[in-house]
Each structure stands twice: as C-alpha cells, then as structure tokens.
Amino acid sequence: MDLNVTLGFNIYNSLFSATWTYLASLELLSTQENFIPNYKCDAQNIPAAVIRGPTSDISFTAILCSYKIPVCWKKDLRREVHRFQENKHGQREEGIEQGLLPEEQEKEEEAAVADEPSIPDWESPPNRDHPLYWSPVLNCEVSGIRIEAIALAEDLIEVMLIYGYLSMINYHIEGTGFQSMFPNGVLQYMAILQLLKYFSWTWIGIISLNEESAEIFVKDVVPMFSQSGICVEFIETFPRICFSDDFDKLMAEGVTTIIAVMRSTANAVVLHGEFETIMVLRILIHYSEFGETSVKTKIWIMTAEMDFTSISFQRTWDFDFMHGAISLAIHSKQPQGFQRFLQRRTPASHKEDGFIRDFWQHAFNCLFSHSEGDEMVEGACTGEEKLEALPVSVFEMSMTAHSYSVYNAVYVVAHALQTIPFFTFNHRATRGRGRQPLIDQELYQLQHFLRWVSFNNSCGEEIAFDPKGQLLAGFDIINWITSANLSFLRIKVGKVDPKAPSERMFTIDEDSIVWPSRFNKRRPLSLCNNGCLSGYSRMKKEGKPFCCYDCLPCPEGKISNQRDMDDCLQCPEDRYSNKDRDLCIPKYIKFLSYSEALGITLTMMAILFSFITALVLGIFIKHRDTPIVKANNQNLTYTLLVSLLLSFLAACLFIGQPNKVTCLLRQTVFGILFSVAVSCVLAKTIIVVLAFMATQPGSRMRNWVGKRLAASIVLSCSFIQTTICAVWLATSPPFPDLDMHSMTEEIILKCNEGSVSMFYSVLGYMGFLAIVSFVVAFLARKLPDSFNEVKFITFSMLLYCSVWLSFIPTYLSTKGKDMVAVEVFSILASSGGLLGCIFPPKCYIIVLRPELNKREQLIRVNN
C-alpha cells in the first residue's frame, strides 16, 4: 500500500572533534534525556537511517558497529521477526501488544537458542561469517518488546549513508550495512591524475591533515602518480588544530610545515582533507604571514571530501591563497526553487525549527531576545535579515556538492521506505506510559531496498547505486575565484563522467579557468626544473627523482622537435639536423661539377696542360729530323707525350656528375696512361745508361741498345698494369654511389671504387715504376752528354714520387668532392711535372737555340 512517510531529523555537530563524535554516537544508543548508553526504551525517536559526513573519524561508526553490549543472533532475530509478522492477527500478536509472551513460547525460544553455536568472545574481532556477529542491541527489561527493540536497533546500524570515500573501512565496521553517497574513490584518484597530466604538472606536493586517511591516500596515489611520470617533492601533514594546552605547540608545527610548503619549488599541491582542512589551512597561512616567509602562491588541487568552512574569528580574513585553486566535487545541480526556498526561511516564519535560530545568530553575529517584550539592543537579531546579504564565505545561496549529497541521501531513504512491500501497525507498551502508536516498517529490510533504489531527483538526474553500494555518479571540476570583498565563486570548468566513452570521460575547458596573477594568468608550470627546449634531450640527475634532469643538446644528425624529449631522434639518411637541432633539412646532392669554381679551375688547368703537351708534341714532330730529337729516342718521346696528353684529358673524367661509364673509365684509364708514361721514362733512362756502356771497347751491351728494347720495356710494364685493371673491372668494378654520411649537409654523388685493394694496387704499381725510374736515373745523373736528359728525368721522378706520396694521406683525410679534387690535382701535378722537367730544355734548344741543335755539337760534347 502507498503511504506518505514524513521523515524528521536530528542534527549532530561533531565540531571536528572525536569527543563530540563519540557523544553523538552514544546519544543515539540512549534514551532521550537520559544518557544511559545501551538502553533506549522509548521507541518514538528511533532513526530509520544515519547520514554521515565525509569524515575520516570512524569513532561514530565503530560505536554503532562494535559497541560491547549483549549480542544478538541474527538468524534467530530474523526468524522471530518473521513469525511475529505472520501471527499478527492471532493471540501471539495480542500478547506482544500487552508486553507479555506465553511461557510455552519462552521455553521454545530458550531451547532454540541452546541449539545454536556459542556466542563469540567479547574481545574477538567481528566475524561476519559467524552465525552470531557483533550488533548493538537495544535490550529493555520488558520482554514483550524485546524482538521489536532489537530489530529497530540493528537497523539503526545497518542503514548508514556516507557521502565520503570509504577508505577507512576496516574490520571494525566490515559487517555493517553502508550505503555510500560518494562515487568510486578510485575514480577520484584517476581524476586527479588526469588533471596533473593534462596540465603537465610533473613536480607536485601532497599535503593533508594528520590522520589515518591521509596515509591511505598517499599509499594509493603515489605509486599511481609515479607510473605516470609524476614526482612528489614533499609529502607533508599538518596537525588538527584543537584548542587545548597543546595549541601553541600544534600551531608551531603547522606553521613550520606551511613555511616548508611555501618554500618548495612545486607550484601544484594536492590537498587531501575534509571539511575543516581549509579552515585549518587558513589559520596556518594567516599566522605564517607574521614571519619572514612570504606566502607563495600555489595551485591547490583539492579532493571532493573538502569544502569551504570557517569559524567566527575568520570572517574578516582574506583567502586569496585559494584564488585559482582547482577542486573536485561530487557532480551536482541546483534544484529548482532552492534559492527561493532559502529566501523565505526566517526564524519568525519557522518557529518550530529550533536549528534556524542558532544558525541565524552565528551567521549574522547577533542575538535573539529571550522574550518578545524585551527591548531591542545593539547587536540583536531582528529576524528580517537577508541571507543573500551574507558574504559567500559565511553562507552560500547555492547548493554545494555536499548539500546536494545530503539532499539525495534523504530522498534515497524515503524511496527505499516507500518500496518496502508492506507495513505492520501496532502499539508498543512501555512501563509507566500509555500506549503510543508505532509504525513497524520492517526496517531490517531497508538496506536491501537501498541497494536497488533508482529514481530521478527534482533536477532530473538519475540516482542509483552499483552492486557494491557506491553511487553511480562522477565529479565536477571546480575553479575557485576569490575577490577582494571576501567573496568567491565556484566555476565548473570540467567534469569526470564514468558513464561517458573513454575518450570523453575526462573533459575540461581550460579557457574558462582563471589562474593566479603570479603566473600572469596563464597556465602555471610545476616542474622540477625548466623543461628542455626543442633541440635538447633530458638526462637524469644523479641522486634526484626521475622528474629532475639536465638538458643536453642533441648531437649532429639528431633532433628533438618537442619539449622534454628523453632521446633525440635520428634524422633520415637523406636529411641533416639544422643548427638548432629541431628540424631535419633535406641534404642536397653534391659532386665536383663543371659549373663551380673548383671544377672550372681544374678543367682549365687540364685543357691548358693538354694544349702545352700537344704543342710540345707538334714541335718534336716538326723537328723530328734534328739531332736532339733523334738522340733521345724519338719513338719513346712521342709515346711519352701522347700518354701525358691523354692523362691531362683523362683528368676531366673525374669532373662532372658520375655515371656508370665515367666510373668504369676513371681509375683504369688514369692507371694505364700513367703506367705507359712512367714506363717510357724508365725505358729512356735504361737506354741512355746502356748507350754509354755500349761505347766501351768489347762491350756486349751494343746488342741490347735499340728500338726493340724500348718497346719491350714499355709494353711489358704497361701490360702488367692493364692486367691489374682488367681483373679489377672483372671482379669489383667501380659504380656510381651516394655517400650519405661523409658530409653533414650533403649527399656526395661519387664513384665507389668497388674494391679498395685493387685501387691501391693500381697506385702501388705506378709508384713502383716511378721509384725504379728514379733510382736508375739517379745513378746515371753524371753521364757526360749535352743532350742527356737523365738529370731532368731524375728531378721529374723525384717530383712525381713526392706528389703521389703526399696524395695518399691527403686523399684519405678529405671527403666528398674535395677528395676528387685532390686526385685530379695530383694527376695534373705529376703529369705536369714530367712534362715540365723533361721537355722544356729540349724545346728551348729546338725553338730558341737552333745553332746548338747540330750533330757537330753533339759529337764535340761526347768527345
């Protein structure tokens, strides 16, 4: 049947004190106006449920759950209540209404109790699995109401609604029926973590009241933060400020802690606490301002259990330190008509509400007169004061998240009571009193129905619980904005919605956040050290947390294009890092081209030397019948000049963009031509030596002197070099290649030699021929002959060997196109050395001193 249930309420103020909390707990277990714990014989004020705030003090719950009074056997209690309900129309109900039980029934009950397991030791911890478990039993002397009193008392502890995170639940209160009006606590931890990650705050502090819940909070969140790359600079607690003999000591400890926090480098501080935390924090910061330490602005990140609370002497204190703070709050909305409801509340219009008069006096700092006839004095309350005129720091006209939780908790109980399937009406007799009505609502079933409550409140929001009894709701992200008139605003800037898809579970509007002026109203940084800019990588500091690091510039070829990168990124092979090491720039292809100055210079030199060689060859051909041309082995001279001419032209193969053909011809043509040239020089030297030896009487050397010897020397020496080059081309021929690594900003287009050993074999063989030629010419340098060129050959070979000996280290130490330029220059220098040392004296005689180019001159010199 549908019933309209009117719910009254009692308000107990713990005053943030465990003593007052214990007192409130015991008052629930005592007869009204007779403070005798464990005895409550008046039934008119037994509460259906208890709504507890988000305090970590478990004394209230511990008393209700573990108060050492006679235990009740839960199984027997249920059976007796069930039998009591079934027989409500018979004699049994009549006897109970009179406060008496038949003797037979009492004997049966005693026998049933005797068959059950023994009662556990009073000192044993509660065991939910035991048939008997600890329950505060309200046991009065009148046996007729025994079952009813027990049932109601047990339901008193089985139905407790808490709008704070149950991190403090332990074995003391494990068996109790809790209904949490707080979302899953892990969701709050994840929300704080997401805030820190979103704002890139990796260097934080944690501060809380000195309580057991703070230890649990730290134990839960610090590993979670560390796994996400967030370091904790400090973990501090400040004491609960209680007005006692130790007040000065507690204040000194708290101020010391606050000064340490304010001096820290972390700008973001996670503040874990409860209602009184902000109040205590204001006291400590207020008194720390009298010291030498200035209050350094911090970004406070507050948990959802906290709310703004102050005491009377704090009314005129500013709280600018809260400006820009970010807090989590249980998701809430403003019920329609709530402000209008507050505006109508006055002490005169609601005289039956004793609470409003006390509130009115504290809020407006006034006193009500004791009687209506008393004269109005200064500071007296008129009752006409307006709540909206109070500063927000004293009273808020909007419903806070905590008030919204209480609002929903009341409706949860009401809906659960409405859903209990049936009610039994009876009258309960008490000694010394008349009969008074009582609604026996089977309150022991209330916890079961609370778990399944689901409804839409007046704001249109669904209120429901998960199987664990936790509220299915999320959190709002609040930005606190303070003003000079001791007022503040709470602006919703985001939310954490567990029902939303994962990518939209955490949302925040950073543009709506107001930051403190110290940070130039921009997003603050909270880092162990300044972040590493692009172009730098992080390196951990020894002995420091992993969030503290040094910044090292990226090496050549690597970049970091983001801040705070752990490692620099390697640029691709075809790119190089810019000067700032934050961008990879494409490399440009480079080779020794005809269009650049170096290429043009070397080309012009090659052409010039080729022209000179061709000119010398023309002179020798034109004056081929003159004695000086014939005396120096005419054919070898022509072969030498032709090989030098081709060597100068072959140098041009090294200039220009390499391709397959030029790569095949470069070293092989150069090697063969130079071998021919040096072979000619060697042959000329040997023939000169043999010619002088053949002039001696009886010498057999005359048979060796002639064209056949010269040809055989040149051909045999050239053949060996040709064979080496052929093997080279057959096994590992040179090919065009891209050198990505030799030059930082260039890709060198070059000819890969294919086989380095074959390349140095070619050079080594040329060096061998040059050294042999030098030795032979050096030994024959003193032969008397006006046309003798051995002296010039000696000098030319010395120059030739010097060029190529210096070529090797220079060639190996250069890269890119400079390496090619070194080889071209060595070719031109060595070829030019041969040309310049051997032929100018002859050309001088042939062209400028023809009178010396006669047979008589040759015979005279020889004689």
Summary of the structure (lengths in Angstrom):
residues: 863
radius of gyration: 53.2
end to end distance: 155.6
largest distance: 171.8
contacts: 2599
relative contact order: 0.07
helix: 46%
strand: 14%
